[in-house]
Each structure stands twice: as C-alpha cells, then as structure tokens.
Amino acid sequence: MSIDPALVRASLARVEPHAERAAAYFYGRLFAEDPALRAMFPPVMDVRRERLFVSLGQIAALLERPRDLREYLGQLGRDHRKYGVAPEHYTAVGRALIAAVRRYSGHAWDSATESAWVSAYTMAANHMIGAAAETDGPAWARAEVVAHERRGESIAVLTLLPAVRVPYRAGQYVSVQTARHPRIWRTYSVANAPAPDGLIRLHVRAVPGGHVSSALVKETRVGDELVVGPAMGTMAAPEGERELLFAAGGTGLAPLKAIIEQILASGRRPGIHLLFGARSAQDLYDLPDLLALAARHPRLRLVPVVSHDGGPARGLASGDTLSGMLPDVLERFRAWTDHEAYVCGPPAMVEATVRRLLRDGVPRARIHHDLASDRPALPEATVW
C-alpha cells in the first residue's frame, strides 16, 4: 500500500480540535486491549495525552521528507527501548491509534483514508522496530549525581556519572528519570562536549508544575541516583572554518556550550560570537564559567544580553551587558550573512531570532536550531 500524506494530514487536522478526547480514547482502548502496557506509562496521563498529537503532527509533516522522517523515527525507536517496548506492542498501538482517528474523523473517514493511515503507521512502526533492533548497548543507564550547583532560585547545574558510558554528540539531549517521580521522563540538553571521564552536565530550570524539573533543582542531592536514556537530537557541531554565531536564551545555553567546547578543543580556529540572553543580569546563571572559557580562548567573544533591568551580574562591570531582546540586539553587530548560526532557548525567542537572521540574509541551511531544547510542548520525544 502506498502512503498518501495529504489524506493523513487532512484527517489529522479534523481530529485535532478533539485531540484531548481522542487521546483519552486511544489510551483507554490500548490499555483495554493489552493491560500489561499500562505499567509502561506514568500514573498521571494528562501530559502524556497532550503530547500524542504533537508527535503525530511531527510525523505527518515529515512524510514527504524521507531522510528527516527516517532520522526522527529512528530516534523514537531507539528511545522506546527504555520503556521496555517490544515489536509486538506496535500492533496493539496501531489498532488503538487508527480506531481513535476513525472515531473522531466523523463522516469524512473512508476506505482511502484508512488505507493511508494503515500504510503510514506500518511504515513508521517498521522503521522504529528496525532502529531499536540495530542499536547496541543498554536502553538506559543509572547515573550518580556527583555535583549539584544551585544557580539561583530556579536553576541548577547537575553533573552525572553514568554507570556505563552514554554516547552522545555535542548538541544532543538525554531523557532523565528520578526515583521521586517514577516512569516520568523529561529531556535536558547535555551542556558539555563528550569527554573521557564520561561525565554529563545538565542545566535544569524548575518550571511551574514541572514535577521532575523541580525535583532535580530543589530536592536532588549529591549521591542520588538518576536514570538516563539514550541521546537524541540532530543539532551538531559544524564542519569547516566559517565564523560562528551562537544565540542562547536561558538554559538554551546548554547544547550551544557543548558545541562551543567541542570546537575549541578541536584545534580549529573559527571566530565565535556567543550572545547569552536572560531577563536580568542575575539570570545569566552560567556567566562565571563562560567568562573563564572566553579568557582561555580569545577567539570566543561573549556578549551578555539582558532584556530587563536587574543590576550588574557577578563578574561584570556596569555597562558590560547589552540591553534589549536578543533578536533585536543581533542587529547592532555587523552582518551575520557569512556566519553559521545556532539558536537555542524558549520557542518564542528561537522563532524570532530565526526570522531576524533570515530577514538579514542568512541562508536557512546555515541556521541550526532545535525547538525541543527547552521542550515545554514536547518534554520527551515519544509517539505514544
């Protein structure tokens, strides 16, 4: 059977106004068919239901971009291993998913639409199953918290030592589970380049209603044990000697810092501009480390940016920060058209910065961003 992306997207658009009820129906049907699957999911399903159609929309949007779709599905398949997902589980999921979409599509559902969904799901499931089968190494690793530094009221930097090495590239993120909230995974960007000691550093902001983030920032201590899932994400260090622009908002700094560390350690010598933005100078939580990094590497130019008045930051004299919204501050510098640009932070900041760079003539192919980095809409990459 061939896949008709237009039919899949059209039916998904009809279901989205009823997404909450459709997701509840999907999970109810799934657990009725295979009650053992319930143990793979967190006790409270509200957030999980919200994510379902976000993930389905992402897959539908990629149906005509085979390379990107294979990459996305491969990551999902490898990530599913940490839940204990087996190939036979995909059959039950497919039946429940198509039943939910059929129910909430109303009279618009027909045999052609069903055929399109069966074909699309079969293709996706086969890719995920194949990626999981081809992946070596553990599905998750236990990791000891060897350092925990509070950087203000709501941010902490955690340093983890996994019991077995967790492979990742600078720019990727990992999923994390804490014993305080079992079966709930949240994703955080790794803030350091891969190193021989295998340590992983995470920059975590406690968000309102975020049980895991609050536990990691406010309750976790040195010696605690976390569980870390496989690395995901497509952002990676560039090749070549083109000058580089990094625009980071808040804890979106984490993956960009990892990429910068890798470039500086490689011996390559491109010019690097890092604009690090926050609401106030006190919110520039990683500034001392960044100042030390810039002092060791003169080709790294650090530009702190503050959008609201908040007094001087530690390590900076008055006037050493630029005022304004980070996308607007970009215009105060020379043109960025010859640079490779990396943008990470809150989605609104990323979108505004990307628009600004495109308007200023930076080719889209040289603008790298990962809107999942702070992940308020999709805290973990999962299709279920």
N, C-alpha and C positions, 0 to 999 in steps of 0.2 A: 504493500500500500504506500502511496506517495503522501507526503505531508503538504497540506495547504495552509501556509502561515496566515493568510488573510482570514480564513474561516476560524482558526484558533483564536486569533486576536479579536475578531468580531464577537465571538461568543463570550470570551473572557470579559470584554467591555460590557456586555449585557449583564454579566453576573456580578461585576464589581460593586454596583450600588447595593447589592445584597451580600457583600463579602463576609460580614460577621456571621450571618445566619448560615451561609453556605459553608464557611469553615467549620462552624459548630456541627453541621450535618455531616461533613466529611469525617471529622474525628469520631463522632458518635457511630457512624457506620463502620469506620475502620476498627474501632475497639470492639464493636459487636461481632464483627467477622473474626477477629483474631485478638481475644482479650489479653494474650501474653504481650502484645505490643504496648499496652498501657504502661508497663514498667519502664519503657524507654523514655518516657516523657515526664516533665516536671509535674508536681502535684497540681499547680495552678496553671491553667491553659490559656488565660486571657491574652498574654503577649504572643504566645505561640500561634494563636488563631490570627492575630494581626499580621504576622509575618508570611503566612501561607500564600496569600495572593500577591504580595510583593515579590516573592520568589518566582511564582508562576508568571508574573508580568515580565520579569527579567528574562526568563527562558523564552517566552513568546517574542520578546523584542529581538532576541538573538537568532531566531530560526533561520533568517536569511544571511547570517554571518557565521558560516560553519566553523571557521577556525576559532572565533571567540566563544561560540557555543560549546565546542569540544573542551576548551580550557575551563569554562565555567562548570560544566557538568563533571569534568574530571575532578575538580576541586571538591565539588559536592560529594561525589562518590567516595573519595578518599576520606573526607570529613565524616561521612556517615559511619565509618568503621568504629568511631569512638562510642557510638550508641549500641554497638553490637548488631547492626543491621546485616542481615544475610540476604542472598539473592532471592530466596523465596518470599521475602517480605514485600518485594516490589509488586508482586501480583496483587496482593490484598490492597496495597496503596492505590494501584492503578484503578481497580474496580471502584473503590470508595471515591476517588477523585472524579472519575467520569460520571458516577452517579450524582455527585454533588453539583457538577457543572450542568448536567442534563436537567436536574430538578429546578435549578434557578435560572435556566435559559428560557423557560416557558415555551410558547408555541414556535419560537424561532429554531428550536432544536430539530434537526432532521438527520437522515442517514448519512449525508455528506459531512455534516459537522461531526457526528460521532466517529466516522471513519478518520477524519482529520485528527481528532483528539487521540484515538487509539494509536494512530501512526506516530504522532508526536511523542506520546508518552512511552511507547515501546522503544523508539529511538533513544530517548533520554535515559530510560532505565538501563538499556543495554550499555550506553556509554558509562553510566555511573557504576554499574556492576563490573565492567571491564577495568575501569580505573582502579577500583578497590582491589580487584584480583591481582593487578600488576604491581601493586605497591608493597614494597618490602618494609620491614621494621614495625615497631609497635603502633597501635592505633592511638595511644595516648601514653603519657609518661607522668609519673609522680615527680614533683619538684619541691624542694625545700626552699623556704624563704630565708635567704642568708643576709638580706639587708632590707630595711623598711624605713624610708625617709619621708616624713611629712613635709610637704612644701606648701604650707598654708592650710587653711581650714578644710578645703575640699580636694586637695591633690596630694598624691603620694607617689614616690618612685620606689618600685619593688624590684629587687634583684633576686632571681630564681636560679637554683642549681638543679637541673633535671637529673633524675637517677640514670637515665640513658640520654644520649645526645638527641636533641630535637633539631633536625636540619631545617634551615630557613635561609632565605636571601634577604639582604638589607632591603627594607621597604615592605616586607610582608607582615602579617599579623597572625596571632595564635589565639585559639579559644582556651578559656580558663574556667575551671570549676573549683569552688570552695566547699569544704565539708559543711559549712554553715548553711549552704543552700544546695543540697544535692540535686543532680540531674538538671541544673540550670547552668548553661554555658554562656559566657559572654566573650566577645573578641576584643583584643587590645593589640595595637601595633607594637612590634619589638623596637626598642629605642636604641639599640646598639648593633654594630656590624658583627657578623659571626666571628667568634674568637676561639682560640684553642681551649680555653677553660670551659667552654660550653655554657657560660652564664647568659641569662636572658633578662633584660631590663624592660620594665613596663612603666609607662606613665599613665596613672589611673586618676580620673576625676570622678568623685562621688556625685551622681546626678540625682535629682529629686525622684523618689520612688524606685531608684535603682538598688535593689537589694544586694546584688553581687558587688557592684562598684562601691557601695557604702561599706560593705563588709571588708573589702580589700583595703580601703583607705583608712577606716576608723577602727576596725576590730582585729585585723591581721597583725601578727607579731613575728619577729624573727624566730625561726624554728618551726613555724607552722608548715603544713604540707598542703600544696595545691595540686590540681591535676591539669596538665597542659595537653591540648590536642595538636593536630598537625598544622603546619604553617599554610597559610592561604594568601591570596592576593597577587596581583600582576605588576604592581609598581616595583621597579628595579633600577639599579644604578645604570647610568648611561655609558655608552662606549664613545670613544673619540675624545677630542680636546676642545670641543665647543664650550664657551663660557656658560655658566650655570646660574639660574635663578631659583631660589627656594623661598616660597611664601608659606609660612606656617602660622596658623591661628590656634592658640591654646594648646591642648595636648595633641593636636595635629602635628606638633613638632616631632613627635616620637619617630615615625618612619623616615622623615626627612633627615633627622640627626643621624640615624643609622646609615643612610645612603651617603651623607657627607663624610662620616667616619671612614667608610669603605673607600671612598675616593681619595681622601687624604692619606690613607695607609697604603694605597696602591702605587704611589710614586708618580702618578700622573699630575699634571700641573695646570689644570684649567682654573680660570678665575671663578670664584664662587661668591655670590651675594646671598645672604640669608636674612630675610625680613621676618622677624618674630613678633607677632602681634598679640595683644591682650587688651582687656578693658582698662586696666590700670597698671602702673609700673609694678605694684606689688604682685600682680598676677603673672608677671614674667618669671614663672616659677623655676626655670632651669637656667636663668641668666648667669650665675656664677660659673657653672660648668661650660657654658657657651663662651664666656669671656676668656676662660682659661684655654679653651680649644683654639679660639682666634689668636690668642697670644702666641701659641706654639706654631700656628700656621698663618703667616701673614697674607697668603692669597685668599683667605676666608675673610670676607667683610661682613660683619654682623651689624644689623640695623634693627634695634628695638623700636617697636611701634605701639603707641598707646592711644586708644580711641576715646578714653575719658580721663579727666584729670584725677590723679591719685597720688601725687607726691613722687619723690625720687625713688628709684629702685636701688636695692643693695648692689654696690659695686659700680654705680654710675653717678656721675656728677649731674647737677641740674642742667637740662638742655641737651643731654646725650641721647634722649629718645625723641622720635618724631611723633607728632600728634596727628590723629586722623584715622579714618578707616583704612585698613590695609590695602584694599584695591585702589583707593584714591591716592595713597602715598606712592604707589608704583609710578605714577605719572611725574613725580618730582625728580626722577632719575633720568639718565639717558635712555634712549630707546632700547627695548629688550628684543628686537626682532631677530637678532643673531644668536640669542641665547636658547638653551634647552631649559624649559620651565617645569618646576614641580610645585604643586599646590596641595595643601592638606589642612583640614580644620573643619569647623562647623559647616554643614552643607550650604547655607546661605553665603558664607564667606567664600567658599570654594567656587560656587556658581558665579558670584560677582567678579571674582578675580579672573576666572577663565574668560568671562565676557570681556573684561577690560583688556586682557592680553590679546584676544582675537581681534578686538577693535583696533588695537595698536599695531597689528600686522604680524603677530607671532603665529606661524602656521599651526593648525590644530594638531598635526602629527608630532609637534615638539612641545606640546603641553600635556604633562602627565599628572593625573590626579586619581584619587581613589575615594569617592564619596562615602565609602563604607568605613573610612578610618575612624570617625567618631561613632558611626553606626547607631544614631538614635532611632532610625526607622527599621534597620535590619541588624540588630545586635549580634546575630550569628548567621552565618551563611548556611541555610538549610532549606530544602524544598518542602519538607514536611512540617 
